[in-house]
C-alpha cells in the first residue's frame, strides 16, 4: 500500500486523525501540537526502514507513544481543556420539533457535547483511546490492536468496558439534570 507513496503522500491524509488522537490523549492543544510534531519527526526518521503496510495505524501508534512519553516527561496530570466534540455529537442530538439550526438545538448540543466530553475524560486512558480510535477514527479492531500494541481480544474488551462506562456516566449526568 505505501510502496507507491512517499512519506508525505502516505501520511498527510492521516494528520487530522493523528492530531485528534493527540488532542484527546493529552487534553490540551499545546501538548497535542508538541506530540504531533514529535510524532511526525519520529515517523520521518524511521519511514525508510519501516515502510508500513498501514500508514494510518503506524502513524497513530507513534502519536500514541509520543503522547504517553510527553506525559511521563512532564510528570504531571494533564489539564482538562475544551475539546471540540461536534464530530462526536453530530447527528446524535437530533431534537424532534425544533429547527435544526435553532438556538434551542445548539444549546442542547452544547450541553450534550459537554456531558460527553466530561464522560470521555473520566474514562481510563486505555479505554478512551480504543473508544476514540474505533468510534471517531473508524479503525478496525486489528488496526487498533496495532496502534495500542495489544491483542485484538484486549481491544474488544476495552471497547466494551469503555462503552459500558460511558453509558453509566452519561446516565448519571441525565439523572442529575432531571433531579
Phi, psi and omega in degrees: 000314183273352186296333180272356183243151169274182181306305184296315181297326182280326188257331183307320179298345184255003181296323179296316178296322179295317179295318179300314179297315180299321181296317181288326181282325182269334178074000175226147180296315182298315179294323178297317179295319177298314181295320180293318179298314178296322180297315181295321178297314178298318180297316180299317181297327184254006185302310184299320181285324186280310185038064187294147177283335176235088182303325182297308180297321180298312179296317181295328176293319178297317179299314179303311181297320178296320179298316179291323176297318179299317178299316179296317180299316184280345176045051179210163173280139179296146179273135178291130179235169178287132179237137178285110183257013180304321181296329180277314187279344182307128176082341182270357185243028180298134181243120182292134175088357178246144178299143184301327183257005185294158181297329180295317180293319178298319179296316178296320178297319179298315181296315179295320179296318178294319178297318179295317179301312180297320179295318179296319179290338179283341179291150172299145184308321182291331176283316179300318182300308182292325178298312181295318180296325181277306189278329182263314184270346175071025179287150176285166178301319180296316179296320178296319178300319178294317181296313185276346180070036180228162177295156180302321178301322178293320177300312182297319179295314180296321179295318178298316179293321179298314180297318180295317179294321178297317177302314180296313181296316181289326177294322177296321177296318181294323178295322178296320181294325184273347182281000000 
